[in-house]
Amino acid sequence: MSQISVIETPIHDLAAARTQLSFAVSSDVPTTAALAESLGLFNEEFGSESDLDFSVERFGFGYRELLTEGGFWIREGDHASALWERSKGHDSRLIGLSWIEGTYPVVAITGSGIRSISELKGKRLGIIKTTESPFDVGYAQQLKIYTTALSTAKLTLDDVELVPIERSKIVSTLNYGNSIKHARIELNTNLAARLRRGEFDAISVPLASDIAHHISVRILSDTQDHHDFIARVHPGVLRAVVVSGALLRKRRHLVVRALARLLEAADWAKRRTAEQLAAKLPKVGELDPEALVSKYDGLPSGLQVDFSAEKILGLRAQKSFLLRHQLIAKNFALDEWIDQGPFAEAHKLYSERRESSRRSASR
């Protein structure tokens, strides 16, 4: 008689594997996802699900490497890094865009005698480079800012000399724990000293006041003052919400629900003043709420996530810019990368939830 061997498996080994889902959020710029987290919307949506481990990860300015190919992740950050990743063949889809205007000045030392952009012809512009990262989003941003500024005087990059500045030689360490403030102070002190020594004649900086603490400067240009929104777009202005292809294919409903919460956060923002919104946002870099309002024009409208024609047009222009300057090596079909389906489903879901909430409130 044959015997059947029975191997008993512990009950806990039979439990379904928990889904790991990470939402990576830029910590150096205002984002809708950061607001949603602050309002507790993600925890309300996913916190009680027994088969899901949902986490929000904050990352600093610059390229944010994909967690894993084939993994489950969503990210809201600069669009340029997302375009670079897609050009490298990464499995991702663009599911939303937001556009927030901010001040991005080009400054020169007051004693230099340079009073306008037209006087930059033949001059040297400092541009910070980061060799540690496979994609230097900061370099891409400064390059676009200079292109825009020079165009106001009918100049191009060919009319100036770019002076590369290696970031690692400016900031002694990029990891100060929680003290990003020290790195920022060291960076601005170093740039001010280089301006004073005449290593370059002008430079693009996040805030003119940061340099002005160390040296008297004149603002020559600010991209937010340009009349053409295509000229104003750069990595610090246009944010991208990107999702892993694996998550979208296998757990689409999680993507739709996360997007619905972004729409809810954006709706909350529309009903508040910039000051109220800045007070609620998690810390953006080292900007306090007052500085946040000063840097970013129209915070509430800037956190709206959608697929407006203007934003898509700006994205197309930026892809062309990155290709033209060889910051991304391979072209790709933008329309195949953009997937507006999850956003449409999220909009429907959020509308249904609002209507249900209204009906419950009226009873």
C-alpha positions in Angstrom: 0.0 0.0 0.0 1.4 3.3 -1.0 1.8 6.0 1.7 1.1 9.7 1.3 3.5 12.0 3.1 1.8 15.1 4.5 4.0 18.1 5.2 2.3 20.5 7.5 2.9 24.2 6.6 2.6 26.8 9.3 -0.5 28.9 8.9 1.5 32.1 8.8 3.3 30.8 5.7 0.0 30.4 3.9 -1.0 34.0 4.4 -1.0 36.1 1.2 2.1 38.1 0.6 1.7 41.7 1.5 1.9 44.2 -1.4 4.7 46.8 -0.9 3.7 50.2 -2.4 5.9 53.2 -2.0 5.0 56.8 -2.9 8.3 58.8 -3.4 7.8 62.5 -2.9 10.3 65.4 -3.5 11.1 67.2 -0.3 12.7 70.3 -1.9 9.6 71.6 -3.8 5.9 71.9 -2.9 4.0 68.8 -4.1 0.4 67.7 -4.0 1.5 64.3 -2.6 3.3 66.0 0.3 0.1 67.9 1.1 -2.0 64.7 0.8 0.3 63.0 3.3 0.2 66.0 5.7 -3.7 66.0 5.6 -3.7 62.3 6.4 -5.3 61.3 3.2 -3.0 58.4 2.3 -3.3 56.9 5.7 -7.1 57.2 5.5 -7.0 55.5 2.1 -4.5 52.7 2.7 -3.7 52.5 6.4 -6.2 49.8 7.4 -5.6 47.4 4.5 -4.2 44.2 5.9 -2.5 43.1 2.7 -0.8 46.4 1.8 2.3 48.1 3.2 2.0 51.7 2.0 4.8 54.1 2.7 5.7 57.7 1.7 9.4 58.3 1.1 10.9 61.8 0.9 13.9 62.6 -1.4 15.9 65.7 -2.0 16.4 67.7 -5.2 17.9 65.7 -8.0 17.6 62.4 -9.7 15.6 59.8 -7.7 16.6 56.3 -8.8 13.7 53.9 -9.4 13.1 51.6 -6.4 13.2 48.4 -8.4 12.4 47.5 -12.0 9.1 45.6 -11.8 8.4 47.0 -8.3 5.3 48.9 -7.2 5.9 52.6 -6.8 4.5 56.1 -7.6 6.6 59.2 -7.6 6.0 63.0 -7.7 9.0 65.0 -8.6 10.7 66.9 -11.4 9.7 66.0 -15.0 13.2 66.0 -16.4 14.4 62.9 -14.3 11.2 61.1 -15.4 11.9 61.9 -19.1 15.5 60.7 -18.7 14.4 57.4 -17.1 11.9 56.8 -19.9 14.6 57.5 -22.5 16.7 54.8 -20.9 13.8 52.4 -21.4 12.5 52.2 -17.8 9.0 50.7 -17.5 6.9 53.7 -16.3 3.9 55.8 -17.2 3.2 59.5 -16.7 -0.2 59.8 -15.0 -0.4 63.5 -13.9 1.3 66.9 -14.1 1.3 70.0 -11.9 2.8 73.4 -12.6 3.9 75.8 -9.9 5.6 79.1 -10.7 8.5 80.3 -8.6 11.3 82.8 -8.5 14.5 81.5 -10.2 16.8 84.6 -10.5 20.1 85.1 -12.3 22.3 87.4 -10.3 25.6 89.4 -10.7 27.7 91.1 -8.1 26.7 94.7 -7.7 30.3 96.0 -8.2 30.7 94.1 -11.5 28.9 96.9 -13.5 26.6 94.3 -15.1 23.1 95.8 -15.0 21.2 93.8 -17.6 21.1 90.5 -19.4 22.3 92.2 -22.6 25.6 92.9 -20.9 26.2 89.2 -20.3 27.4 88.8 -23.9 31.0 87.4 -23.8 30.7 86.9 -20.0 31.0 83.8 -17.9 28.0 82.1 -16.2 28.6 79.7 -13.3 26.7 76.3 -13.6 26.8 73.7 -10.9 27.4 70.1 -12.0 27.0 66.9 -10.0 29.0 63.9 -11.3 27.8 61.5 -8.6 24.3 61.3 -10.2 23.6 59.5 -13.5 21.3 62.4 -14.4 22.1 65.9 -13.3 18.7 67.6 -13.0 20.2 70.7 -11.4 22.4 71.2 -14.4 19.4 70.8 -16.7 17.5 73.4 -14.7 20.2 76.0 -14.8 20.8 75.5 -18.5 17.2 76.2 -19.3 17.1 79.2 -16.9 20.1 80.6 -18.8 18.6 79.9 -22.2 15.4 81.7 -21.1 17.2 84.7 -19.6 19.6 85.2 -22.5 16.7 85.0 -25.0 15.2 88.2 -23.5 18.3 90.0 -24.9 18.3 88.0 -28.2 21.4 86.1 -26.9 22.0 82.4 -26.8 24.3 80.0 -24.9 26.8 80.5 -27.7 27.2 84.2 -26.6 28.5 83.2 -23.1 31.0 80.9 -21.5 29.6 78.3 -19.1 31.9 77.8 -16.1 31.3 74.3 -14.5 31.4 74.2 -10.7 31.6 70.7 -9.2 29.0 70.5 -6.4 31.2 68.0 -4.4 33.9 70.7 -4.3 31.4 73.3 -2.9 29.7 71.3 -0.2 32.0 69.1 1.9 29.4 66.5 2.3 26.0 65.9 0.8 24.7 64.1 3.8 24.2 66.3 6.9 21.5 64.0 8.3 18.5 66.2 8.9 20.6 69.4 8.6 20.0 70.3 4.9 20.3 73.9 6.2 24.0 73.6 6.8 24.6 72.3 3.2 22.6 75.2 1.8 24.5 77.8 3.8 27.8 76.3 2.8 26.7 76.3 -0.9 25.7 79.9 -0.8 28.7 81.1 1.1 31.0 79.3 -1.5 29.1 80.8 -4.5 29.2 84.3 -3.0 33.0 83.9 -2.5 33.5 82.7 -6.1 31.5 85.7 -7.4 33.6 88.0 -5.3 36.8 86.5 -6.7 35.5 86.8 -10.3 35.5 83.1 -11.2 32.3 83.9 -13.1 30.3 87.0 -13.8 26.7 85.8 -13.0 24.9 82.7 -11.7 21.4 81.3 -11.4 20.4 80.7 -7.7 17.3 79.4 -6.0 16.8 82.6 -3.9 18.7 85.9 -4.4 18.4 86.6 -0.7 20.5 83.6 0.1 23.5 85.1 -1.8 22.7 88.6 -0.6 23.4 87.5 2.9 27.0 87.3 1.9 27.5 89.7 -0.9 25.6 92.6 -2.6 24.0 91.3 -5.8 21.8 92.6 -8.6 19.0 90.5 -10.1 19.4 90.5 -13.8 16.5 88.2 -14.8 13.9 85.9 -13.3 12.2 83.3 -15.4 8.9 83.8 -13.7 8.7 87.2 -15.3 8.9 85.9 -18.9 5.7 86.3 -20.9 5.9 82.9 -22.6 5.1 79.9 -20.4 7.2 77.6 -22.6 10.2 79.7 -21.8 9.4 79.6 -18.1 9.2 75.8 -17.9 12.1 73.9 -16.4 12.5 71.0 -13.9 11.6 73.2 -10.9 8.4 74.4 -12.4 6.7 71.3 -14.0 6.2 68.3 -11.7 5.4 64.8 -13.0 3.4 62.1 -11.3 4.9 58.8 -12.6 4.0 55.2 -11.8 5.8 51.9 -12.4 4.3 50.0 -15.3 4.1 46.8 -13.1 1.9 48.6 -10.6 -0.4 50.0 -13.2 -0.8 46.7 -14.9 -1.3 44.5 -11.8 -2.9 46.8 -9.2 -4.4 49.6 -11.2 -7.1 50.3 -8.6 -4.3 51.3 -6.1 -3.0 53.9 -8.6 -6.5 55.3 -9.2 -7.2 55.5 -5.5 -3.9 57.3 -4.8 -4.6 59.8 -7.6 -8.1 60.4 -6.2 -6.4 61.4 -3.0 -4.1 63.8 -4.8 -7.3 65.4 -6.4 -8.8 65.7 -2.9 -5.6 67.4 -1.6 -5.6 69.8 -4.6 -9.3 70.6 -4.0 -8.4 71.4 -0.4 -5.6 73.7 -1.5 -7.9 75.6 -3.8 -10.1 76.7 -0.9 -7.2 78.0 1.2 -4.9 81.0 1.0 -1.2 80.6 0.1 -0.3 81.3 3.7 -2.7 78.6 5.0 -1.4 76.1 2.5 2.3 76.9 3.3 1.6 76.3 7.0 0.1 72.9 6.3 2.8 71.7 3.8 5.6 69.6 5.2 8.9 71.5 5.3 10.1 72.3 1.8 13.9 72.3 1.9 14.8 74.9 4.5 12.0 77.3 3.6 9.8 78.5 6.4 6.1 79.2 5.4 6.8 82.9 4.8 9.7 82.2 2.5 7.7 79.5 0.8 5.0 82.0 -0.1 7.6 84.5 -1.3 9.3 82.0 -3.6 6.3 80.3 -5.2 3.6 82.4 -6.8 0.1 81.0 -6.5 0.7 78.0 -4.3 -3.0 76.8 -4.3 -3.3 76.7 -8.1 0.2 75.3 -8.5 -0.8 72.0 -6.7 -3.6 71.2 -9.2 -2.8 67.9 -10.9 -4.2 67.4 -14.4 -3.3 67.0 -18.1 -4.0 70.5 -19.4 -2.9 71.2 -22.9 -0.4 73.8 -21.6 1.3 71.4 -19.3 1.7 68.7 -22.0 3.0 71.3 -24.4 5.5 72.4 -21.9 6.6 68.8 -21.4 7.0 68.3 -25.1 9.2 71.5 -25.3 11.3 70.2 -22.4 11.9 66.8 -24.0 13.1 68.6 -27.1 15.3 70.9 -25.0 16.9 67.9 -23.2 17.5 66.1 -26.5 18.9 69.1 -28.2 21.5 69.6 -25.4 22.2 65.8 -25.2 20.9 65.5 -21.6 18.8 62.6 -22.7 20.4 60.4 -25.3 17.4 58.6 -27.0 14.2 60.0 -28.3 10.9 58.2 -27.5 7.2 58.6 -28.2 5.8 60.9 -25.6 2.2 60.0 -26.3 2.9 56.3 -25.6 4.4 57.2 -22.2 1.5 59.4 -21.2 -1.5 57.5 -19.8 -4.5 59.7 -19.0 -6.8 56.7 -18.2 -5.9 56.5 -14.5 -6.5 60.2 -14.0 -9.9 60.1 -15.7 -10.9 57.1 -13.4 -9.5 58.9 -10.3 -11.5 62.1 -11.2 -14.7 59.9 -11.5 -13.9 58.2 -8.2 -13.3 61.5 -6.4 -16.5 63.0 -7.8 -18.5 60.0 -6.7 -17.0 60.2 -3.2 -17.8 63.9 -2.9 -21.4 63.3 -4.0 -21.8 60.5 -1.5 -20.4 62.7 1.2 -22.9 65.5 0.3 -25.8 63.1 0.4 -24.8 61.8 3.8 -24.3 65.3 5.2 -27.8 66.4 4.0 -29.6 63.5 5.8 
